[in-house]
Amino acid sequence: MPTPAQIWAEADLPARRLAGLALNPAVPQDILLRLLADAPLAVRMVLCRDRELPDAVVDAVIAHPDPRTRGFLAVNPHVDPAQRARLVDDPDWTVRAHLADGPRVSLPHRPRPLPDDTVVRMITAYDGEELGALGFWQQMSWELIDSLPTHPVAEVRCWGVGYWDSLPAERRAALLADPDDGVRERAQAQVRWEDPAWVESALPPRPCHARTDILLNRVLSPAVVAGVLTAPAREDERATIALNPSLPADVVALLAADPDPEVRERIAGRADLRPAERSALVRDPDPDVRRAVAGHPDLGPEERRTLATDPDPEVRLAVSVHPALSEEERARIDYRAPLDRAFRFHPAPRVPRDPAAVRRDALSGHPLLRRRAAREHTLPADLVARLAEDDDPGVRVLLAQNHPDAPAALLLRCFLEYTGPERERLPTLPNFPRTGLTHLAEHADPHVRALVVRDPDTEPAVVERLTRDPDPEVRAALARHPNLPARRLAELLADPELAHAAAANPALDPETVDRLVHTHGRGPW
């Protein structure tokens, strides 16, 4: 079965024109229904996957005889999840598998959740092959996830066992005493991982993901620890077990003195280090180790003072945000906040931070603490206004990326100044300005010039000129602008590069739309 990329690569120019019509917001519903019924697969893919759809078109997609067409609706991130949920009992397993996998979004973003009853239906009716692991979990609401261990349906409670490590003791006890054999067996399997002898028996002898997971997260027997220290299956395994919270104190001390700087760096953040061991690490010749230990919550006053004057600037920066320091102590440290970081979206935490702690960070003189506050989705209005004018670019961009009420002027400013990851997300936010952008047509950055497509007041001559821009992204964006002169729009329908974008232009006249449909995208127009 061809992939979506292959389907599009094999689409000819007429099909690409029709695919543009499928995205055209001005095309009436009857045209969309005709495209769904008669157009090639590439057109149906774009129509069903890449836009919002009227209810009548959704009805027609669900009744469409081609499972690939229905499968494109199953992964559409633009339609209401309740519309996708209507495919839950589709007769074709590939459609059901697409629904379970869900829309493709990059972490840490999540698609909008499916209705809870749909997810429960999938758990009880689908087999393991149809339930994709990560995609399926991401489509669960947090309310359903919290209810899984106590759900009245045993198969659903089995899924709740998967959150074993975060469950309170009473929930674990209830699952271990569950009346359903399958639930009890899964719970008992989780308990076995708390037995070092059983973990030792389950440890794969050769390097693999399962072995790494065990060495990182499970309670290790003395024999396993000794084996890793004396005959590791891979060179970095000493560093791996250094992160295991169950490691005995004597082994921690041994690894703290390990000649491998990577091992020392990883062990430096361990909470159970004795003061003498932390002190030794503070004076470690490797700056990476000193950087790691600088954030340790038990770092003493003398150690903090030592690191505050460390010759390595990254070490000084790391200790400058230590929670035990006062604002005066931070101000005496010679640090520089880096600007080459990724300032991106951060999901809201399940448990909100203490508002007083957030306010303290927002009012701090340290930019890294203000950046931490700027990520809060519920930051009050007075702090939003304050941080929107912050002199640190990282604070401003993080506020723009994360706060639902970030001002329009801030969003535009951040897009103009920030060129790092997720910059392209900023214009998709509801508060991003849609007017007053025409002056950006002369900007040196093509991504900025492309913003002109958002401004309905852009002069037709400017729009036409930008369809000849040296950058293909700008040309494609402006080919969709409704102020594009009709003559130029007709020219672009014949342009192999821009015909798809031109056909999506809402200014396309109805006669041209009808001719394209009747001639299957071949024209003339």
Secondary structure as UniProt FT lines:
FT   HELIX           4..9
FT   HELIX           13..23
FT   TURN            25..26
FT   HELIX           29..38
FT   HELIX           41..49
FT   HELIX           55..62
FT   HELIX           67..74
FT   HELIX           81..84
FT   HELIX           85..87
FT   TURN            88..89
FT   HELIX           93..101
FT   TURN            107..108
FT   HELIX           116..125
FT   TURN            128..130
FT   HELIX           133..138
FT   HELIX           142..147
FT   HELIX           148..150
FT   HELIX           154..160
FT   HELIX           161..166
FT   HELIX           169..176
FT   HELIX           181..192
FT   TURN            193..194
FT   HELIX           196..202
FT   HELIX           209..217
FT   HELIX           222..230
FT   TURN            235..236
FT   HELIX           237..241
FT   TURN            242..243
FT   TURN            245..246
FT   HELIX           249..256
FT   HELIX           261..267
FT   TURN            268..269
FT   TURN            271..272
FT   HELIX           275..282
FT   HELIX           287..293
FT   TURN            294..295
FT   TURN            297..298
FT   HELIX           301..308
FT   HELIX           313..320
FT   TURN            323..324
FT   HELIX           327..331
FT   HELIX           355..362
FT   HELIX           367..374
FT   TURN            377..378
FT   HELIX           381..388
FT   HELIX           393..402
FT   TURN            404..405
FT   HELIX           408..417
FT   TURN            421..422
FT   HELIX           423..428
FT   TURN            430..431
FT   HELIX           438..442
FT   HELIX           446..449
FT   HELIX           450..454
FT   TURN            456..457
FT   HELIX           460..466
FT   TURN            467..468
FT   HELIX           472..478
FT   TURN            479..480
FT   TURN            482..483
FT   HELIX           486..493
FT   TURN            496..498
FT   HELIX           499..503
FT   TURN            506..507
FT   HELIX           510..518
FT   TURN            519..521
//
